[in-house]
Amino acid sequence: MTTIGDRISVRELLHDLIPKLKATERFIDETLATLIEQAPPGDERARRERQQHAFQVNLTMIRMNLDHLLKRHAHLLDEVSDPGAVPSGPMLELDEHEQVALNSAIKLYQQTQAIQTG
């Protein structure tokens, strides 16, 4: 997934971006928390704690804007909730805040993947 412009397909949102966001949340809530617990007191632990806090703040902004997007386009989302339904579904227009949030979700996912792969 690359950068998102002012539109996204319903299918891409529901079957690509949201699952990646959920994986990112699991990483932050579980894996990063474990890394913090296992880190010895000092710089590494403090760095991971700051990282976790920054990720959580970013996730809050993403979630708020994603909720807004989903409510705004709820009538279109039902049409393609089944993965086998429409090839890409309708295109959703994004406001500037939603666009920033979805691009932030992609970046956050990429950052967590980089941490996991070392």
Contacts in CASP RR format, 6 or more apart in sequence:
PFRMAT RR
TARGET T0000
AUTHOR 0000-0000-0000
METHOD contacts of the structure
MODEL  1
MTTIGDRISVRELLHDLIPKLKATERFIDETLATLIEQAPPGDERARRER
QQHAFQVNLTMIRMNLDHLLKRHAHLLDEVSDPGAVPSGPMLELDEHEQV
ALNSAIKLYQQTQAIQTG
1 12 0 8 1.000
1 16 0 8 1.000
1 17 0 8 1.000
1 20 0 8 1.000
1 106 0 8 1.000
2 106 0 8 1.000
3 103 0 8 1.000
3 106 0 8 1.000
4 94 0 8 1.000
4 99 0 8 1.000
4 102 0 8 1.000
4 103 0 8 1.000
4 106 0 8 1.000
5 94 0 8 1.000
5 99 0 8 1.000
5 103 0 8 1.000
6 93 0 8 1.000
6 94 0 8 1.000
6 99 0 8 1.000
7 91 0 8 1.000
7 92 0 8 1.000
7 93 0 8 1.000
7 94 0 8 1.000
8 17 0 8 1.000
8 91 0 8 1.000
8 92 0 8 1.000
8 94 0 8 1.000
8 102 0 8 1.000
9 88 0 8 1.000
9 89 0 8 1.000
9 90 0 8 1.000
9 91 0 8 1.000
9 92 0 8 1.000
10 73 0 8 1.000
10 76 0 8 1.000
10 77 0 8 1.000
10 79 0 8 1.000
10 80 0 8 1.000
10 86 0 8 1.000
10 88 0 8 1.000
10 89 0 8 1.000
10 90 0 8 1.000
10 91 0 8 1.000
10 92 0 8 1.000
11 80 0 8 1.000
11 86 0 8 1.000
11 87 0 8 1.000
11 88 0 8 1.000
11 89 0 8 1.000
12 88 0 8 1.000
13 69 0 8 1.000
13 92 0 8 1.000
13 102 0 8 1.000
14 77 0 8 1.000
14 80 0 8 1.000
14 81 0 8 1.000
15 83 0 8 1.000
17 102 0 8 1.000
17 105 0 8 1.000
17 106 0 8 1.000
18 66 0 8 1.000
20 105 0 8 1.000
20 106 0 8 1.000
20 109 0 8 1.000
21 62 0 8 1.000
21 66 0 8 1.000
21 105 0 8 1.000
21 108 0 8 1.000
21 109 0 8 1.000
23 109 0 8 1.000
23 112 0 8 1.000
24 55 0 8 1.000
24 59 0 8 1.000
24 105 0 8 1.000
24 108 0 8 1.000
24 109 0 8 1.000
24 112 0 8 1.000
25 59 0 8 1.000
27 112 0 8 1.000
27 115 0 8 1.000
27 116 0 8 1.000
28 52 0 8 1.000
28 55 0 8 1.000
28 56 0 8 1.000
28 59 0 8 1.000
28 112 0 8 1.000
31 116 0 8 1.000
32 48 0 8 1.000
32 51 0 8 1.000
32 52 0 8 1.000
32 55 0 8 1.000
32 112 0 8 1.000
32 115 0 8 1.000
33 52 0 8 1.000
35 48 0 8 1.000
36 45 0 8 1.000
36 48 0 8 1.000
36 49 0 8 1.000
36 52 0 8 1.000
39 45 0 8 1.000
39 48 0 8 1.000
55 108 0 8 1.000
55 111 0 8 1.000
55 112 0 8 1.000
58 104 0 8 1.000
58 108 0 8 1.000
59 108 0 8 1.000
61 101 0 8 1.000
61 104 0 8 1.000
62 101 0 8 1.000
62 102 0 8 1.000
62 104 0 8 1.000
62 105 0 8 1.000
62 108 0 8 1.000
64 101 0 8 1.000
65 97 0 8 1.000
65 98 0 8 1.000
65 100 0 8 1.000
65 101 0 8 1.000
65 102 0 8 1.000
66 98 0 8 1.000
66 101 0 8 1.000
66 102 0 8 1.000
66 105 0 8 1.000
68 97 0 8 1.000
68 98 0 8 1.000
69 92 0 8 1.000
69 94 0 8 1.000
69 98 0 8 1.000
69 101 0 8 1.000
69 102 0 8 1.000
70 77 0 8 1.000
73 92 0 8 1.000
76 89 0 8 1.000
76 90 0 8 1.000
76 92 0 8 1.000
79 85 0 8 1.000
79 86 0 8 1.000
79 89 0 8 1.000
79 90 0 8 1.000
80 86 0 8 1.000
80 89 0 8 1.000
80 90 0 8 1.000
94 102 0 8 1.000
END
